[in-house]
Amino acid sequence: MRIILVRLIVRTRRTVESVFFSESVTYLHGPVGTGKSTVARMIDFCLGGDLERTPAIQQEFVAAELEVVVGEHRCVIERSSDDTQSVRVTWAGPGDDLGSISAPLDAAPDPVLDAEVFNLSDLVFHLAGVEPIKVRRRTRDADSPLVRLSIRDIWRFCYLDQAHLDSSFFRFEDPFRGRKSQDAMRFFTGLHSERLSQLESELATTLDEQRSKRQAVEQIRSFMSRFDLGSELEIRAQLDEANHALGELQRRRDELERTRSADTHPSDSLRRTLRSLGSEVDDIRRAVIESESTIAEQIALRAELITAKTKAERADQAGRVLEGVEYKRCPQCGTDVSAREVAPELCGLCGSVRDDLQAAPSLELEALRRDFNERIDRIAESIGRRERQLNRMKRQLAQAEERKALLDQQLQEELERYDSSFVESIRLVERESATLSERVRSLERLQHMPEAIDDLEEEAGALQGRIDRLRSQLEEERARLQGADEKIRAVAEEFKDVMLRVGFPGVSETDDVTLDPRNWRPTVSHGAQEWSFWDVGSGGKKTLFNVCYALALHAVALRHEMPVPSLLVLDSPTKNISEDEDTELVQSLYTEIYQLARDREGQGLQFLLIDSDFFPPGIDLPNFVDRRMAGTDEAPSLIPYYVGP
């Protein structure tokens, strides 16, 4: 799954700070309290997570924007400090794929896009072009509804936060979050198959259908026998008698038609109704055309607002870049203007009176951004209302046209057969004809009942072939899932290789590493002794265990094209590990990370490393970026002006 971080913008009460990310490795380092971990938390916050409310965040933080590439789409995810229900996502994709919506964090009752997009998680999967699996909302409840796997469950394997590195193995110990992590591993390895679930459901439905058809045959035969409805021949005789009587009535009616008066007197009231209805149809048609035109104009206005919002952001960035620039040469013709003497109140380049207006402060820019978002939402809401009104008018138009057609036909019939002297006679004939017609229809239905019984028996027999085919497909699908076992073994083998290359204490070449798909907990076997994350004891070894497993999972995912997001955020991968005491271990760990970044660079694996000390790569690593955050002018903190706890 292609997800690449591009830039993080943090808006505070006084400044706008930017953190750019390399496509390979971005390394943030420096002393504590300078905002290194906050960068990772801000990324998590924009992707729907909770933000740790440190004093600096409480006092100075206004909003965050995350520029990220998701699939083939360039996205900007905006979230203010007080946004608890939704985030704003604006994207531009191939062709004219342009959009901006307020994506709810929890699933909305109605989709926010035409596709099955109900929340931020669905939107990320939609933009990435990945179809997530569906899992039960409550794993142990067989009647629990199926819901899509959340991007938050997958993100857990891409963001190793400092707080849980030495205390939790991807939340597997949590009864609820652990099952979500297991669902994520099944999704990564392909062990879960929606087609298998569909086949099982279809087989159960087909078996129920076959059983219900056979039960219906037995019940219908019992009913006919109980009420003496007669055989098929007896029903046929009654039907012939009713048809003969109906034919006599039809001949009587034809005779009345021939002997009626030649003058016809059409109904004036029906004509007036038709004229009024025709005028109503024309009015509705004009209203439909006007509504369609208005909707098209509002869609164009919404696109212009999205473009204007993007231009405003770019203008703000350009203003900040060019603020305070002094020109020595004219940017248009290249003439040297450095020696020109001008009054202080005049521009040294064009000689115009200087504009003392300063760039809009951060709060005003935030207000402008929110205003754009509000306008876009209002226009989207107006479009929705007009589209619903348009659909109602179209239905009204169809109903009016249908009614007019029926009245036209009725008028024609009235013109053809209206005669006051002949009304009573024709009504009597029609009542008798209606009675006989209903009897004929009843007898015809009864006549087809034996045939329906035979058809039901044949359909029940035909369903057996479908049942056999579904059972064969189920066996084939179960056999196909054996490919998932190969990926699971590959993760276990790569995990062992990573631990050996890093020099994990207590792991040797003779040890075996297994990954049980029933609980997804990797186990290291040393002879008769087995241990896992919860048995290592040391906090440093737990941290190393988590990091090695994440590296192994991402490495296998790249080789086997598994749907794991193409980035890994490691916040303090050397937590509880001393550089002085475990120098070789630390160097081996970072060497493994850099080697993985270099070997997989063409496949798009991106790292964000956060640590107190800086460990430079010992190999040639293109696009490597490091940023020291020390609270000084040369190495500013995330919020440079903030001084506090």
C-alpha positions in Angstrom: 0.0 0.0 0.0 1.7 3.2 -1.2 1.7 5.9 1.5 4.6 8.4 1.4 5.0 11.3 3.8 5.9 14.6 2.1 5.6 17.4 4.7 4.1 18.2 8.1 3.0 21.8 8.7 2.4 22.7 12.4 0.5 26.0 12.9 1.0 27.6 16.3 -0.2 30.8 17.8 2.8 32.7 16.5 4.5 30.7 13.7 4.0 28.1 11.0 6.6 25.3 11.2 7.4 22.8 8.5 9.0 19.4 8.6 10.0 17.9 5.3 10.4 14.1 4.9 12.8 12.2 2.7 11.5 9.4 0.5 14.0 7.1 2.0 15.2 8.0 5.6 14.4 11.1 7.7 16.3 11.2 11.0 15.2 13.5 13.8 17.6 13.7 16.8 18.5 15.9 19.7 17.9 16.3 23.4 14.6 15.6 25.2 11.8 18.2 25.2 12.4 19.6 21.7 9.4 18.2 19.9 10.9 15.1 18.1 8.3 12.7 19.3 5.6 15.3 18.8 6.3 15.2 15.0 5.4 11.5 15.0 2.4 12.2 17.2 1.2 14.9 14.8 1.4 12.5 11.9 -0.6 10.0 13.9 -3.1 12.8 14.9 -3.7 13.7 11.3 -4.4 10.0 10.5 -7.1 9.9 13.2 -5.2 9.2 16.4 -5.3 11.0 19.7 -2.7 13.7 20.5 -0.9 13.8 23.8 -1.8 17.2 25.3 1.6 18.3 26.6 1.9 21.9 28.0 3.3 23.2 24.8 0.5 21.6 22.8 -2.1 23.0 25.1 -0.8 26.5 25.0 0.5 27.0 21.4 -0.8 24.3 19.0 -3.5 25.5 16.6 -3.7 23.1 13.7 -1.6 20.6 11.7 -1.5 19.7 8.0 0.0 16.6 6.6 1.0 16.4 3.0 1.1 12.7 2.0 0.9 10.7 -1.2 -1.7 7.9 -1.0 -1.7 5.7 -4.0 -1.7 8.0 -7.0 -3.2 10.9 -5.1 -1.5 13.9 -3.6 -3.4 14.6 -0.3 -3.5 17.3 2.3 -5.0 16.2 5.7 -5.9 19.1 8.0 -6.9 18.8 11.6 -7.3 21.6 14.1 -6.6 21.2 17.8 -10.3 21.1 18.6 -11.3 18.7 15.8 -12.5 15.6 17.6 -15.1 14.2 15.1 -13.5 14.6 11.7 -10.6 15.8 9.6 -10.5 17.7 6.4 -9.0 15.8 3.4 -8.2 17.5 0.1 -6.8 15.5 -2.8 -5.8 15.7 -6.4 -5.4 12.5 -8.5 -5.0 11.5 -12.1 -7.1 13.3 -14.6 -9.8 15.5 -13.0 -10.0 13.5 -9.7 -10.2 16.5 -7.4 -12.0 16.5 -4.0 -12.2 18.0 -0.6 -14.4 16.6 2.2 -14.7 16.5 5.9 -14.0 12.9 6.7 -15.5 11.6 10.0 -13.3 9.6 12.3 -16.2 7.2 13.1 -18.4 5.7 10.4 -21.1 8.1 9.3 -24.7 6.7 8.7 -24.5 7.7 5.0 -21.5 7.6 2.6 -19.5 10.8 2.3 -18.5 9.8 -1.3 -20.3 7.9 -4.1 -18.1 4.9 -3.3 -18.5 3.0 0.0 -16.6 5.6 2.0 -18.1 6.3 5.4 -15.1 7.6 7.4 -11.4 8.6 7.2 -10.3 5.0 7.1 -12.4 4.1 4.1 -11.2 7.2 2.3 -7.5 6.3 2.8 -8.2 2.8 1.4 -10.2 4.2 -1.4 -7.5 6.7 -2.4 -4.8 4.0 -2.1 -6.8 1.7 -4.4 -6.8 -1.1 -1.8 -9.9 -3.1 -0.8 -9.8 -3.9 3.0 -11.1 -7.1 4.3 -14.3 -7.2 6.4 -14.1 -8.6 9.9 -16.7 -9.0 12.6 -17.2 -6.0 14.8 -17.1 -8.4 17.8 -15.0 -11.4 17.1 -16.6 -13.8 19.6 -20.2 -12.8 18.5 -21.3 -15.0 15.6 -24.2 -12.5 14.8 -21.9 -9.5 15.0 -22.1 -7.5 11.7 -19.1 -7.4 9.3 -17.2 -4.1 9.1 -14.2 -3.0 7.2 -10.8 -3.3 8.7 -9.7 0.1 10.0 -6.5 1.9 8.8 -5.8 2.4 12.6 -5.4 -1.4 13.0 -2.9 -1.4 10.1 -1.1 1.8 11.3 -0.1 0.0 14.5 2.5 -1.9 12.5 3.9 1.2 10.9 4.2 3.5 13.9 6.1 2.2 16.9 5.5 4.9 19.5 7.9 5.4 22.3 5.3 4.8 25.1 4.6 1.1 24.0 7.9 0.0 22.6 9.0 -1.9 25.7 5.6 -2.7 27.2 3.4 -4.0 24.4 3.9 -6.3 21.3 1.6 -4.4 18.9 -1.2 -4.5 21.6 -1.6 -8.3 21.3 -2.1 -8.5 25.1 -5.2 -6.3 24.8 -8.4 -8.4 24.4 -10.0 -6.0 21.9 -7.0 -4.4 20.2 -5.2 -7.7 20.0 -8.0 -9.2 17.8 -7.7 -6.1 15.6 -4.0 -6.7 15.3 -4.6 -10.3 14.4 -7.1 -9.3 11.7 -4.4 -6.9 10.3 -1.9 -9.8 10.1 -4.5 -11.9 8.3 -5.0 -9.1 5.9 -1.3 -8.6 5.3 -0.6 -12.3 4.7 -3.8 -13.1 2.8 -4.9 -15.7 5.3 -8.4 -14.1 5.4 -10.4 -14.6 2.2 -13.6 -12.7 1.6 -14.3 -15.0 -1.3 -14.2 -17.9 1.1 -16.7 -16.2 3.4 -18.9 -15.4 0.4 -18.8 -19.0 -0.9 -19.6 -20.4 2.6 -22.5 -17.9 2.8 -23.7 -18.7 -0.7 -23.6 -22.5 0.1 -25.6 -22.0 3.2 -28.2 -19.9 1.4 -28.5 -22.5 -1.4 -29.0 -25.3 1.0 -31.7 -23.3 2.7 -33.3 -22.6 -0.6 -33.3 -26.2 -1.6 -34.8 -27.3 1.7 -37.5 -24.6 1.5 -38.6 -25.6 -2.0 -39.0 -29.2 -1.0 -41.0 -28.2 2.0 -43.2 -26.0 -0.1 -44.0 -28.9 -2.5 -45.1 -31.0 0.5 -47.3 -28.3 1.9 -49.0 -27.4 -1.4 -49.9 -31.0 -2.0 -51.2 -31.4 1.5 -53.3 -28.2 1.1 -54.9 -29.3 -2.2 -55.7 -32.7 -0.8 -57.3 -31.2 2.3 -59.7 -28.8 0.6 -60.6 -31.1 -2.4 -59.5 -28.6 -5.0 -59.8 -31.3 -7.6 -57.5 -32.6 -10.3 -56.0 -30.8 -13.2 -58.8 -32.1 -15.5 -61.6 -30.9 -13.3 -60.0 -27.4 -13.1 -59.7 -27.4 -16.8 -63.4 -28.1 -17.3 -64.4 -25.3 -15.0 -62.1 -22.9 -16.8 -63.6 -23.8 -20.2 -67.1 -23.2 -18.9 -66.1 -19.8 -17.5 -64.3 -18.8 -20.8 -67.4 -19.7 -22.8 -69.7 -17.5 -20.6 -67.1 -14.7 -20.9 -67.2 -15.0 -24.7 -71.0 -14.7 -24.7 -70.7 -11.5 -22.7 -68.2 -10.1 -25.1 -70.5 -10.8 -28.1 -73.3 -9.0 -26.2 -71.1 -6.1 -25.6 -70.1 -5.9 -29.3 -73.7 -5.9 -30.2 -74.4 -2.9 -27.9 -71.4 -1.1 -29.5 -72.9 -1.6 -33.0 -76.3 -0.4 -32.1 -75.3 2.6 -30.1 -75.8 6.2 -31.4 -73.3 7.4 -33.9 -72.9 10.7 -32.0 -70.3 10.8 -29.3 -70.1 13.3 -26.5 -66.6 13.5 -24.9 -66.2 14.6 -21.3 -65.4 18.3 -21.0 -64.1 17.9 -17.4 -61.6 15.3 -18.6 -60.4 17.7 -21.3 -59.9 20.4 -18.7 -58.0 18.0 -16.5 -55.7 17.1 -19.4 -55.0 20.8 -20.3 -54.1 21.5 -16.7 -51.9 18.4 -16.5 -50.1 19.4 -19.7 -49.3 22.8 -18.3 -48.0 21.1 -15.1 -45.8 18.8 -17.1 -44.3 21.8 -18.9 -43.6 23.7 -15.7 -41.9 20.7 -14.1 -39.7 20.2 -17.2 -38.6 23.8 -17.1 -37.9 23.5 -13.3 -35.8 20.3 -13.9 -33.7 22.1 -16.6 -33.1 25.1 -14.3 -32.1 22.9 -11.4 -29.6 20.9 -13.5 -28.1 24.2 -14.6 -27.8 25.5 -11.0 -26.2 22.3 -9.8 -23.6 22.5 -12.6 -22.8 26.0 -11.6 -22.4 25.1 -7.9 -20.1 22.1 -8.8 -17.9 24.5 -10.8 -17.9 27.0 -7.9 -16.9 24.3 -5.4 -13.9 23.3 -7.6 -12.9 27.0 -7.8 -13.0 27.3 -4.0 -10.8 24.2 -3.6 -8.4 25.7 -6.1 -8.5 29.1 -4.4 -7.8 27.4 -1.0 -4.7 25.8 -2.5 -3.5 29.1 -4.1 -3.9 30.9 -0.8 -1.7 28.3 0.9 0.9 28.7 -1.8 0.7 32.5 -1.7 1.3 32.3 2.1 4.3 30.1 1.6 5.7 32.3 -1.1 5.3 35.4 1.0 7.2 33.8 3.9 10.0 32.7 1.6 10.4 36.2 -0.1 9.8 38.2 3.1 12.7 40.5 3.8 14.5 39.9 0.5 16.5 42.8 -0.8 17.1 42.9 -4.6 20.4 44.0 -6.0 19.2 43.6 -9.6 15.9 44.1 -11.2 14.2 40.6 -11.6 12.7 41.7 -14.9 15.6 43.2 -16.9 18.7 42.5 -14.7 19.7 46.1 -14.2 21.8 46.8 -11.1 19.7 48.7 -8.5 21.9 48.2 -5.5 23.5 51.7 -5.7 20.1 53.5 -6.2 19.3 55.9 -3.4 15.7 56.1 -2.5 13.8 57.4 0.5 13.2 54.9 3.3 9.5 55.0 2.8 9.9 54.0 -0.9 10.5 50.6 -2.4 14.1 50.2 -3.5 13.0 48.2 -6.6 10.1 50.1 -8.1 10.0 53.3 -6.2 6.5 52.9 -5.0 5.4 53.8 -1.5 6.0 50.8 0.8 3.0 48.8 1.9 3.3 48.4 5.7 0.9 45.6 5.7 2.5 42.5 7.1 1.8 38.9 6.2 -1.3 37.5 7.7 -0.5 36.0 11.1 -1.0 32.3 11.7 -4.4 32.7 13.4 -5.7 34.7 10.4 -4.5 32.1 8.0 -6.1 29.4 10.1 -9.4 31.4 10.0 -9.1 31.8 6.2 -8.5 28.0 5.9 -11.5 27.3 8.0 -13.6 29.8 6.0 -12.7 28.0 2.8 -13.6 24.6 4.3 -16.9 26.0 5.6 -17.8 27.4 2.2 -16.9 24.2 0.4 -19.0 22.2 2.9 -22.0 24.6 2.5 -21.8 24.4 -1.3 -21.5 20.5 -1.1 -24.6 20.5 1.2 -26.5 22.8 -1.2 -25.6 20.6 -4.1 -26.9 17.6 -2.1 -30.2 19.4 -1.4 -30.7 20.5 -5.0 -29.9 17.0 -6.2 -32.5 15.5 -3.9 -35.0 18.2 -5.0 -34.1 17.4 -8.7 -34.8 13.7 -8.1 -38.1 14.5 -6.5 -39.1 16.7 -9.5 -38.0 14.0 -11.9 -40.2 11.6 -10.1 -43.1 14.1 -10.2 -42.5 14.6 -13.9 -42.6 10.8 -14.5 -45.8 10.4 -12.5 -47.5 13.4 -14.2 -46.5 12.1 -17.7 -47.8 8.6 -16.8 -51.1 10.1 -15.5 -51.4 12.2 -18.6 -50.9 9.1 -20.8 -53.6 7.2 -18.9 -56.0 10.1 -19.1 -55.3 10.4 -22.9 -56.2 6.8 -23.3 -59.3 7.2 -21.1 -60.4 10.2 -23.2 -60.0 8.2 -26.4 -62.0 5.4 -25.0 -64.7 7.8 -23.8 -64.9 9.4 -27.3 -65.2 6.0 -28.9 -67.9 4.5 -26.7 -69.7 7.3 -24.8 -73.5 7.3 -25.2 -75.9 8.2 -22.4 -78.6 5.8 -23.5 -76.1 2.9 -23.6 -74.2 3.5 -20.3 -76.3 1.4 -18.0 -76.3 -1.6 -20.4 -72.6 -1.5 -21.0 -72.0 -1.2 -17.2 -74.0 -4.3 -16.5 -72.1 -6.3 -19.1 -68.8 -5.0 -17.8 -69.7 -6.0 -14.2 -70.6 -9.5 -15.3 -67.4 -9.7 -17.4 -65.3 -8.5 -14.5 -66.7 -11.3 -12.3 -66.1 -13.9 -14.9 -62.6 -12.6 -15.7 -61.7 -12.9 -12.0 -63.0 -16.4 -11.9 -61.0 -17.3 -15.0 -57.8 -15.8 -13.4 -58.4 -17.8 -10.2 -59.0 -21.0 -12.2 -55.9 -20.4 -14.3 -53.8 -20.0 -11.1 -55.2 -23.2 -9.7 -54.6 -24.9 -13.1 -50.9 -23.9 -12.9 -50.5 -25.1 -9.3 -49.7 -28.7 -10.2 -47.3 -27.4 -12.8 -45.7 -25.2 -10.2 -45.3 -28.2 -7.9 -43.4 -30.0 -10.7 -41.3 -26.9 -11.3 -40.4 -26.6 -7.6 -39.3 -30.2 -7.6 -37.2 -29.7 -10.7 -35.6 -26.5 -9.2 -34.8 -28.3 -6.0 -33.1 -31.0 -8.0 -31.2 -28.4 -10.1 -29.9 -26.7 -6.9 -28.1 -29.9 -6.1 -25.7 -29.2 -9.0 -25.1 -25.7 -7.8 -24.4 -27.0 -4.2 -21.8 -29.5 -5.6 -20.1 -26.7 -7.6 -20.0 -24.4 -4.5 -18.5 -27.2 -2.4 -15.8 -27.8 -5.1 -15.0 -24.0 -5.2 -14.7 -24.0 -1.4 -12.1 -26.7 -1.5 -10.2 -24.8 -4.2 -10.3 -21.6 -2.1 -9.1 -23.4 1.0 -6.2 -24.8 -1.1 -5.4 -21.3 -2.4 -5.0 -20.0 1.1 -2.0 -22.2 1.5 0.0 -19.4 -0.1 -0.6 -17.4 3.0 1.3 -20.1 5.0 4.3 -19.3 2.8 4.1 -15.6 3.7 3.8 -16.5 7.4 6.8 -18.7 7.2 8.7 -16.0 5.3 7.9 -13.4 8.1 9.1 -15.9 10.8 12.4 -16.7 8.9 13.1 -13.0 8.1 12.5 -12.2 11.8 15.1 -14.7 12.8 17.5 -13.4 10.2 17.0 -9.8 11.4 17.6 -10.7 15.0 20.8 -12.6 14.0 22.1 -9.7 11.9 21.3 -7.2 14.7 22.9 -9.5 17.3 19.8 -10.0 19.5 21.0 -11.4 22.8 20.3 -15.1 23.2 19.4 -15.9 19.6 21.6 -18.3 17.6 21.6 -20.0 14.2 20.3 -23.2 15.7 17.2 -21.6 17.2 13.8 -21.9 15.5 11.3 -19.0 15.1 7.7 -19.8 14.6 4.7 -17.6 14.0 1.4 -19.3 15.0 -1.5 -17.9 12.8 -3.9 -18.7 15.6 -2.6 -16.0 17.9 0.2 -14.4 15.7 2.7 -14.4 18.5 6.3 -15.2 17.3 8.1 -17.7 19.5 11.8 -18.5 19.6 12.6 -22.1 20.4 16.0 -23.0 21.9 16.0 -26.7 22.3 13.2 -27.6 24.7 13.0 -23.9 25.8 10.6 -21.5 24.2 10.2 -17.7 24.8 8.6 -14.7 23.2 8.1 -11.0 23.8 6.5 -11.4 27.2 9.4 -13.7 28.5 12.5 -11.6 27.6 12.3 -9.6 30.8 14.6 -6.7 29.9 13.0 -3.5 28.6 15.8 -3.0 26.1 15.3 -6.5 24.7 11.5 -5.9 24.4 12.2 -2.7 22.4 14.6 -4.6 20.2 12.1 -7.5 19.7 9.4 -5.1 18.5 11.7 -3.2 16.1 13.1 -6.4 14.6 9.6 -7.8 14.1 8.5 -4.6 12.3 11.6 -4.6 10.1 11.0 -8.2 9.2 7.3 -7.7 8.4 8.0 -4.7 6.1 10.9 -6.5 4.3 8.7 -9.5 3.6 5.8 -7.2 2.6 8.0 -5.6 -0.1 9.2 -8.9 -1.5 5.7 -10.5 -1.6 3.8 -7.3 -2.4 1.7 -7.6 0.7 -0.7 -4.7 1.5 1.5 -3.1 4.3 1.8 0.7 4.1 5.2 1.7 2.6 6.5 3.6 5.6 7.8 2.8 9.1 8.0 5.3 12.0 10.4 4.3 14.8 10.3 6.6 17.8 13.3 5.8 20.0 14.3 2.4 18.6 17.2 2.3 21.1 14.9 2.9 24.1 16.5 1.2 27.3 19.6 0.4 25.2 22.8 2.1 26.2 25.0 3.4 23.4 28.1 3.2 25.7 27.4 -0.4 26.9 25.8 -1.8 23.8 27.7 0.1 21.1 27.9 -2.8 18.7 24.2 -3.7 19.1 23.1 -0.2 18.4 25.3 0.1 15.4 24.1 -3.2 14.1 20.4 -2.2 14.5 20.9 1.1 12.5 23.0 -0.7 9.9 20.1 -3.1 9.4 17.6 -0.2 9.0 19.9 1.7 6.6 20.5 -1.5 4.6 16.8 -2.2 4.3 16.2 1.4 3.2 18.9 1.2 0.5 18.0 -2.3 -0.7 14.3 -1.5 -0.9 14.6 2.1 -2.1 13.2 1.3 -5.6 10.1 -0.3 -4.0 9.3 2.8 -1.9 10.0 1.9 1.7 10.2 5.1 3.8 11.6 5.5 7.3 11.1 8.2 9.9 13.7 7.7 12.7 13.5 9.6 16.1 16.3 9.2 18.7 18.3 11.2 21.1 21.7 10.4 19.5 22.6 10.5 15.9 23.9 7.4 14.2 24.9 8.3 10.7 24.7 5.7 8.0 27.9 3.8 7.2 26.8 3.1 3.7 25.9 5.3 0.7 22.2 6.1 1.3 20.7 8.5 -1.3 18.2 11.1 -0.1 19.1 10.6 3.5 18.0 13.6 5.6 18.8 14.3 9.3 17.5 17.2 11.3 18.9 18.1 14.7 16.3 19.6 17.2 18.2 21.1 20.2 16.3 24.3 21.0 19.0 26.6 19.6 19.0 29.0 16.7 21.0 26.6 14.5 18.9 23.6 15.6 15.5 24.9 16.6 12.8 22.9 18.4 9.5 22.1 16.8 8.1 25.3 18.3 11.2 27.5 18.4 9.9 30.3 20.6 8.3 28.1 23.3 10.1 27.9 26.6 8.3 25.9 29.3 7.7 22.5 30.8 
